[in-house]
Structure formats: C-alpha cells, structure tokens
Amino acid sequence: MSIILKRTLLFFLLGGLSLFAFAQEAEYLKIQNYKVYYGLAQHKPQDWMILRQFENEGKQYFLMVNPQTLATKIDESNFYTVKPMTMTEARAFFKQAPYQKALAKAESQSVMIQDAGIESGVPKEMGISLTADLCPSHRPLDRRIFTDIVTEFKKVEMPVPIALSITGVWMREHPQDLLWLKQLQRNEEIYITWINHSYTHRVSATAPLKKNFLLEPGTDISYEVLETEKAMLRNGLLPSIFFRFPGLVSDQQLVYKITDFGLIPIGSDAWLAKGQQPKAGSIVLIHGNGNEPVGVDDFIKLLRSKTAQIAGKQWLLYDLRQSVDEEFESAN
C-alpha cells in the first residue's frame, strides 16, 4: 500500500484530520502516577498496545500505539478490555506487526556508537522524511524551516508532515515558539510527529563519545524519557513511539534500555550540516533550535531545487510513521 494512501486511511480511521489535531492538543496539567505499563487494549475493530498509564483529574488514561500504523493516542482506560503483559509478552503477541519489526531492526543496529536505530524509510518513494531537532538553546526557533515548507507544498500537500525531536528543557524555555508551532498545526498547515529527544540533552564539550550525552555516568534514563513525555502531555503534545539520541550517540546497552520503554530509536542518513546528501527515502536531520543555520540553509536550498518536482507531486515530504511502517510492512 502506498504511503499516500496509508496516510489518507490513517486520518480517516482517527476520525478526520481536524479531530486528530484536536486530540493532540488536550493538555493534561495534573498528571499523577505516570508509569510504564504494557498490555493489550481491545476495542473493536482495533487492538492497541498499551505503553503508559497515568491519572489526571481523577481519570485513568493510557498512552497506546497502533502496532500496524505506529500511530499513538491517549484515551481513558475504561473504554477498553485490557490484558496486562510484560514487554516480552507484548512483543511476542504483536511479532508480525511493523511496530515490533521496527523495534527489532533498531536493536540489530545497536552496536554503533553513533546513528544507531532506523536511519531511512522506504527508498522507492520519491521524497524524504524531515526531522528537526529542538535541543536546548538560548536562540529562538528557526521559523524559516516551517514557513518555507508551507510555501513550497501548500498547493500539493497540506498539512505538510514533519517530525520534531523535542527536549523538555526546550519546551520549558521556549513557550512562545511552541505555541507558534501548535498554531501551525491547528491551522492544518503542518502535521507534527513529536519525537522524544530526552529532557536535559546532557552534553560535555570535552568528554569522549563513550562517556558523553546520555552515556555520561550518572544519567537517569528513566527521568530523561518519562519526564519528557509528561512535559509533552502537559503542553498538549502527543508523544510518538520514536526516540532520538542526543548527538545521535548511544551504545548497545542504551539502545536496549530505550526499546524496553517501547520506543524506536531514529537516526539519520542525511545530517545536512555535516554534508550528508539525502537520497530517496532518507530521514533528513536539521536543527530547528537556531544553533545550526548552515543545515537549515542547506535544507531550504534543497527544497527550492525541487520546486518543479514538488509541483508535479514527484517529490514529497513523508510522515515518519508511514515511512517506517511501510518499510517493515513490506519486509515479510
């Protein structure tokens, strides 16, 4: 099934794009007892895998993933028939689903110190999946990324999909920029997949990679993952099942810790500021936090070089979820 058709079906199944955007904007301001919780949630016609459980204003909620489409949602737990599972049991139950295959692929690439995880989507599709990282920064959001993609794609593809790797510190320090992004989504100009990029984005200017970023001794990985998710929910953002390592740095043990949270590590085969050129199906990495204008400039040049192909629907931006899903749905 083509990515474009699957994207249409996804919006239809979730009740329409405007309702989908609204669902992302629900703010959970009084979260309590937020915890990892795995299980099967059944409500015909779809089975969901439960990832998290929490309470808010007297109600119990689940964060769940559709193992076939990789879409996530928040819903009240009493709407479902629930079967608690361990992570091992849940992965065995959904072993034929694209979600489980993507987790396994990320683990198979876990030995690399940099860029472990899923690096590209479906190469047969003419276009890319754009990811922009929002690491802690004193500079404002580089809004050119978003205004330019809307300008280029508004006649052929709306809303334009983009995946944003967001940190808890960036959310805390840039509330107005976050509101601006949410307004673009509310206006159905962009559709954002929110990637967990850790809460603090620990980094040292002098430490070697094997002791840097999330590999720094003393790092509380549970805090880095779960506090970011809670911050997303308080700000009306829907957490996805993707995680991006700060600096793209990890080791095998860390990768398995992340997949044990039910999250799929996402790398990149085209970090533009490092001179890596995108191919068909690439997961492109730029920084939208104002710290990497060279990468943003390179992306804008790439975008403008594709103007004719974009107009002819021969080069598009793809939803990261469908790109990954399509790869593993076809890999039987």
Secondary structure by P-SEA (a helix, b strand, c coil): ccaaaaaaaaaaaaccaaaaaaaaaccccccccbbbbbbbbbcccbbbbbccccccccbbbbbcccccccccccccccccbbbbbcaaaaaaaacccaaaaaaaaaaaacccccccccccccccccbbbbbbbbccccccccaaaaaaaaaacccccccbbbbbbccaaaaaacaaaaaaaaaaaaaccbbbbccccccccccccccccccccccccccccccccaaaaaaaaaaccccccbbbcccccccaaaaaaaaaacbbbbbbccccccccccccccbbbbbcccccaaaaaaaaaaaaaaaaaaaaccbbbbcaaaaaaaaaaacc
